Amino acid sequence: MRKFFVLFFVLSLFGAASAADLTLDLPKALELGQATKTTITPLVDGQAVKVDWYVAPYVTNPNRPEDQKINIYIPENVQKNSPVLFVINNGGWFMDDYFRTVDDQTGIAIKDGVNYPTDFDTKANTSKGREQFSAMALKRGFIIASYGARGRNNGATDGKFLGHSPATAVDTKAAIRYLKANKDFLGLDPEKIIANGTSGGGAMTSLIAASGNSPDFFEYLYEIGAAGISKNKDGKFISAPEIGDDIFAAMAYCPITDLGHADAAYEFTYNSTRKELYKNSALEYEVEGASQEEIMKKSEALKENYIAYVNGLKLKRKDGSLLTADNLEEEIIALMKAEIEESIKEIGVERMRADIERSQWHGNNWLVLNDDGTYKYDFEAHKYFAAMNTKLKIVPAFSNSGLYEPQQQNEDNLFGTRDESYSPFEFVSWNEDKVKNTVGKDDTGLDWDEYMKTDAGKFLAQQIKMTCPFDYLTDDPNVKTAPFWYVRWGMKDRDSSFALETVFYHELLNNKNIKDLNFEFAWLFPHSGNYDAKEAFEWLDSKLK
């Protein structure tokens, strides 16, 4: 342990203090050098707010030092033991590039993207726009933090693919540990860190909130020199009790999660929709070799796989009965109806009709709204509506790198050893992989079930687990789950599936450590986030009391 004097942090927050007040015993892993400091004056509700902005590496042994850095924004109205809004700007499980091109006067990112609350110059009382979260946090005197991280699109570094799972999660946890290690200098409450993210960021938010302090990540955290992680004389990786990576609350929008079952969940939801689209000649794939027959064969296999998976979860519904594949659709519809009824009360049927009409494709009468507030809802027609507004993904939706030319969107390069550029991560993509490399049945000679019994298969299974909050929402005493959850998925979002999100809802519902769950299918939003900032912060305020 060494004593560090970090005057620039504390003086900026609380004014002058004695040397004794400015010392703290920090683990050796926190010998990160001096942070840089810039003072910026963004506008919040038209008023300039002085904000001290610090930048520092958050680990001692980064393998992408250009990205493994953290931003910490401290407003002049900061309170002692302030909460932290921890912004997770991760899209599609890609890396969070650390862009340093920021206007030093305004704090607004010149590149519109990733690691900054990109636009503080907003009115905090409106309800749309990602930037509103930053404005609302500043008004409340919150500290805001964001960070860069490795990700699946990094490519090879010295011939090794270091961005595969669990790299992004490990970096995220390391950034949280850095904040907690510096809690006295920053004046923050280490028990009040609130993560917020959309899409891949929503998935990362959910994973971090579910897997707080999980030993699964310790070895990887040790490798990059994260705060609070050490190795004892027996070679076991351990975490200092006073420095963890658990958080207070998750505010997750459209989380792309449970990748190991995401393809199957997608087809459980959209198999019947695909059939209807083909019937109406409304579904065409511009992919060589992807015939209707082949697509539907894959879809059927994945759908059946999800049925078996859901039936094996043994999750309970609100009434105490088991959630099964037979009643999952009933649960989806119940959540949809709850949102429709809430929207009728809050915005009215005329506004809702107009919202439907403004959609690119608005036919099919999936929701008939009557003037007296009654309605008729058709889930099958709703799925058709979603698919006609945004084209359905190919089958499989998330793992298909070795199946089609040209390449489709997928998450395959999130997985694999450090010597492999990607790995299929479910049975259809593995068994039908056509690329000559080192993965898939074509190269290993093993089908999916056989491969998953090997050491290499077990490694892949662990990689998949370390992307999925579901696998950490258990009663494991070594894991500290966030007690507060705010989760939204848009009613017009087809990027993942209504089935998966409803199972996620039940996973959270079944976790006894969660004190409050605020989950909704949000009225007619596409794949997007932070659209209900006022409502979200009202919820958060009630939990911080």
N, C-alpha and C positions, 0 to 999 in steps of 0.2 A: 504494500500500500504506500502511496505517496501523497503528499499534500500539494494541492494545486491552488493557485491564487487566480481566480478568473474575474478580475475586477471589472472588465468591460461589460459582463453580463449584469452583475448586481448593481453597479453604479447607474446603469441605464434604467434600471427598474425602480430602485428605491433611494437613489441618492447616495451620498457619502456614508461610509460605515467604517468601523474599525477593522484592522487586519484580522483580528480573531473572528469577526463575523463573516469573513470572506474565505474561510478555509473549510475544506471538506475532504474526508478520506475517500478517495476514489480507487476502484480497482485498477490494476495495471492496464487492463484492456481499454481504459478510457484515456490513455495518453495519446490524444488525437491532435495535439497541436492547437494553435489559437484559431478560433473562428474569425471570419471576416465580418465586419459590421457595416451596414449602410442604413441611413435614416431615410425613409420615404414618407410621403404625405398623400396617400390616396384620399378620394372623396367618398364619404358615406352619408347618404341623404343630403348631398350637396355641401357637407361640411368637411373640411380637411381634418384628417386624423393623423397625428404623428405616430409612425410605426418604426420600431427598430427591427431590422431584418438581419439575421445571422445565418451564415453558411459554414458548414463544417463537414468533414468526413465523419460517418457514424460508426465505422469499424477501423480496427488497426491493421488489418491485413486484406484490403480489398483486392479483388482480381479484375474489377472494372472501376478503378478510382475515379474516372471521369463521370460515372453515374452514381456511385455509392456515396452520395452526399445528401445532407438534409438542410432544408430551409426552416427557420424558426422566425415567426412574425410576432412581435410583442407590441401591442398598441399602448398608447400613453394612458388609457383608462384601465389598464390591467389591474386586477385585484390580487391580493395575496392568496395563494393557493387557487389560482384560476384553473378552470377546466381547459382542455386542449381539444381543438377540432383538428383531427389527424386526417388530412386529405389524401386519399388513395387514387391517384390519377392513372389507373391501369386499364387499358382497353384491350380486350381480346387476349389477355394473358401475355401481352407483349411487354418488353422492357419499358421502364419509365426513364426515357432519356432525360438527362439533367441539362436543361438549356439555361445557360448563364446570360443569354441575351435579353436583359430586362432593362427597361428605362429606369435609371437610378432616381429620377425625380418623382415618377408616378407609381413605380412598382408594378406597372402593367407589362406583361410579357410581350416582347416584340414578336416572337413566334407564338401564335395562339395555340397553346398546348399545355404542356404536360404538368410540370411540377409546381406551378405556382397557382395560388388563387388568382386567376389570370386577369380579373378586372374588378378592382375594388370600387371603381367609379360608378356606383349604381345606387338606386333607391332600395333600401332594405325592406320596405314594406310591400313590395310587389310580390307576386307568387310564382313568377316564371324566371328561368335562367339559372344556370349552375352557379354563377358568380354571387347570387343572393346568399348562399350559405356563408361565404366569406364576409359579406357585408353584415349579415346578422350576427355572426360570431364577433366581429370587431365591435359592433355596438354594445355587446354584452361584456366586453373586456376579456374575451377568450384569447388565449394564445392559439395561433394557427401554425401547424407544421405540415410540410410536404417533403417529398424525398424522391431521389432517383433510385433505380433498382435494375438488376439484371432481369432478362426475360427471354422468351423462347425465340425471338427473332435476332438475338445477338450474333448468331453464326459462331464460327470457331474462333477461339482465342488460343494461339499457339497450338493449333490442331485439336483443341478440346472444346466440346460444346458445354459451356458452363452455365448456360441460361435455362437448361432443363429443370423441371421440378426436382427439388423444392426451392430453387434459387430465389424466385421472386418473393415467395412467402418468407424465406429466411431473411432476406434483406429487409422486408417489411417489419418483421419481428425485431431485427437488429436496430432499426430506426426508433422503434418504440422503447427499446431498452436504453438507447442513448438518452432519450428524453427523461426516463425515470432516473437514470444515473446522475443526471444534471438537475434534478428537481429543485434542489436548494438554490442553485445558481439562477434558475429560470423562474423560481417562485410559482411553480405549477403544482397542482394536486395530482400525484401519480395514480390515484384511484379514480380520476375523472377524465380519462382519455376517451374521446368519442370518435370512432372511425366512420368515414363517409366515402362511398365510392359507387360507381355506376358500371354496369356490364361486367367486364373482367374486374373492375374495381369493386363492384358489388359482390362478386364472388370472393375476392381477396378480403374485403371487409368481413364477410360472413365466415370465412375460414379463420381469420385472426380472432374474431370474437368467439368462435367455438373452441379453438385449440390453445387457449392461453396457457403458457408455461409447459406445453407438452414436451416430454423428453424426446419425442421423435425428432425434434429439430435441433437438439443440443449439439450433436457432433458437427452439423453444418454451420451452426452459429459459432462454434469454437474455431472452425476452419478459417472464417473471415475475421475473427477477433472481435466478436460482439461483446458488449458490456455484460458483466455478471456471469459469464460462462467460464468454467475451468474444468480441468481434468484431475481427478484425485490419483493417489499412488497406485490404485488398482486399475487405472485406465478408464474409469467410469467418468462420463461427462456429467457435470452437475451445474446447477444454477444457484447463484446467491439468493437467499430468500427475500432480500430487500429490493432486488432488481429482477422484474419479470417482464413478460410480454403480453400479459392479460390486459383487457380493456374494460371500460365501464359500459359502453353502449355501441351498438352497430346501427348505422343508418344506411341500408343497402338498397340500391335501385337496380332493377332488372338483372339480378345476379346470374351469370353464366356459370353454373356450378354442377356438382355431381357428374363430372365428365365421364366417369366410368360407366354410367347408366344413361347419359344424356341422349345418345343415339336411340336407345330403346324407348325412352320416355317420349322422344319426338315422334316416333312411329306409333306408339300407343295413342298419342293425341291425334296425329294427322294421317294415319293409314286410310281411314274412311274418306277423309278430305281429298287425298290424292286420287282415290277411285272416282270421286265425283268430278274432280277437275279433269281427269282423263276422259271421262264420259262426255263432258261438255267441251272437249278439245281446248281446255283453258290451261293445260299444264304441258309445257314443252321444255325439254332440256337441251341446251346447246352444248352437249357433251358427246364426244365420239364414243359409240358403243353403249350408251346408256339407254337401252330400249325400255319401253313401258313394262314389258314382262320381267326383265331383270331387276328394274327398280322395285316393282311391287313384290317380287320374291324376297328381296332383302328387307323390305318394309315389313312383311308378314313375319319373318324370322325374328326381327328385332322387337316387334310388338309382343310376340309370344314370350320373349325373354323378359320383357318388363312385367308381364303378368306374373310370372314366377317370382321375380324379384320383389314386387310389392307384397305379394302374399307371404313372403318369408320375413318381412320386416317386423310384423307383430306390433305395429303402431296402433294406438287407440284413438278413436274419434272423441269428440267432446262428450258424447253420450255414454262413453265407456266401452262401446262395441269396437271390434277390430276393424281397422282400415284394410280393405282388400281390393283387388283389381275389379271386382264386381261392383263395389260401391264408390270407387275413386271418382268416377264421373259425377256421381251424385254429390260428392263433396265439392268438386270444381263448380258445379252449377250453383250450389248453395252460396259459395263465396262470390260468384258473379252476381247473383241476385241481391246479395247484401250490398254490393257496391252500386248496383242500379237503383235500389231503393234509397240509399243514402244520397245519390246524385239527384234523384227526383226531388228530395227535400231541400238540398242545398242549392242547386242551380236551375231546377225546373225542367219540364218536358220540352218546352220550346227551345231552350238552349241545347238540350241533348239531341233533339231532332236536327238542329243546325249543325252540331258537331258531326253527326253521322253524314249529313249531306256534304260537308266540307271534305270528307274523305275522298281519296282518289277514285275509289270504287265503293259505292254505297248501296248497292242493290241487295236483293235476296231476303229482305224483310226479316232479318235475324232478331230485331227488337222492335216490336210494335208498341208505341207509347200512346196512351189515351189521355185526353184532356183532364180527366178526373184523377190522374196519377196512377191508375192501374196500367199494367203492361203484360205483354206476352213475349217470352224469351225462348229462343231456339238455339241450343248450344251447337248443334251440327251446322246450322246456318251461320252462326257466329264464327266458327273456325273457317268456313268458306270465305266469309267476309275478310278475315285477317289474312288469309292466303292470297286473296285477290288484290289486297292493298300492298302487300310485300310478298314477292315470290317465295314459295317454300324452298328450304335448303334441299340439296341433293341427299340421297340416301347412301351411306350414313351421313348424318348432318355434321358431325364433329370430327370424325376420324375416317379419312378417305384418301390420304396422300398417294397411296400406291394403287388406286383403283381406276382413275380417270385421267384422260388427257383432253383438253388442258386441265391443269390443276384447279381444284375447287378450294373454297375456303374450308379450313379445318384447323384443329389444334394439335395435330400429330407431333409437331416439333417441340411441344412442351415436354415430351417424354423420350426416353431412350438413355443409354449409357452416354458417358462423355465422349465416346468414340463414334456414336451414331448420330446422324443428323436428325433422325426422327424415329418414332416407333408407333405402329398401330396400337390402339389401346382398348379394343373390344373385339368380339369374336368374328364378326363379319369382315371388318377391315383387315384383321390378321389373317384369316383363312383365305381371303381372296386377293391379298396383296400381290402385285405383278411386277414391282420394281426389283431389279437385281441388286441387292445390297446385303445386309446381314439380318434383316428382320422379316417377319411374316412366314407363313407356312412354306411358301415357295423357296425360301432360303434356309430355313432351319430344319425342314422336314417334319416339323411338329405342328399339329393343329393347336388351336387356342387352349383347350383344356389340358393338353399334354404339356405345352410350353409353360403354363402358369404353375405347374408343379416343380419346375426346375428352379435353380437358384436365380437364374436370370429373370424368370417369370415372377418370382417372389420380389425381386428388386423392382420390377415394373409395377407390381401390385402396390408396393409401398409408395412409389412415386405418385400413383393415382390417388391413394389415400391422402397424401399430403397436399392435395389440391381440393379436398372435399370436406366441407364442414360437417356433413352427415356423420362421418366416421368418428368425429370427436364429440358429438352431442350424446355422450354416454355418461355413465356414473363413475368414470375413471377419477379416483381421488387425486391423481397427479395433474389433472387438467382443470383449469379454472375458466368456466364459460362466462361470457359477459351476461350480466343479469337483465339488460334492457335491449330490445330489438325493435327496430322500425324498418319494415320491409315492404317494398312496392314492386309490382309487376304490371305493366300496362295491358289493358284489355285489347289493344291492337298490336301487341308485340308477338311476333312469330320467331324471334331469334333463338329462343329455347321453347319450352312447352308448358302449357297450363298444367299438365299432369305432374311434371317435375316440381313446379313451384308449389303445387298443392301438397305433394309429399313433403317438401321442405317445410311448409307450414305445420304439418303434423309432427315432423321431427322436432321442431321448436316447441310445439305444444306439449310434447311428451317429456321434455327435459325439465326436471324438477328444480334445476338451478336458475331457470329463467323466471324473473319476477314479473315482467311485463312484456307482452308480445303484441305489437301493433302491425298487423299484416293486412294488406288489401290488394286486390286487383284494381288498379287505378283506372278511372273512367276514361276510356278511349285514347290512352296515351300509347304511342309506339315505343320502340326501344330507345329509352331516354331516361334522364335522371334529374333529381333536384327540382322538379316542377311544382312542388307543393311546399316551398320553403317556409311559409308562414305557419302552416299546419305542423310541419316537422319540428320547427323550433318551439312551438307551443307545447308539443309533446315532450321535447327534450327539457324544456324549462321545468315541467312538472316532475321530472325524474331527478333533477339536480337540486331540488329543494331539500 
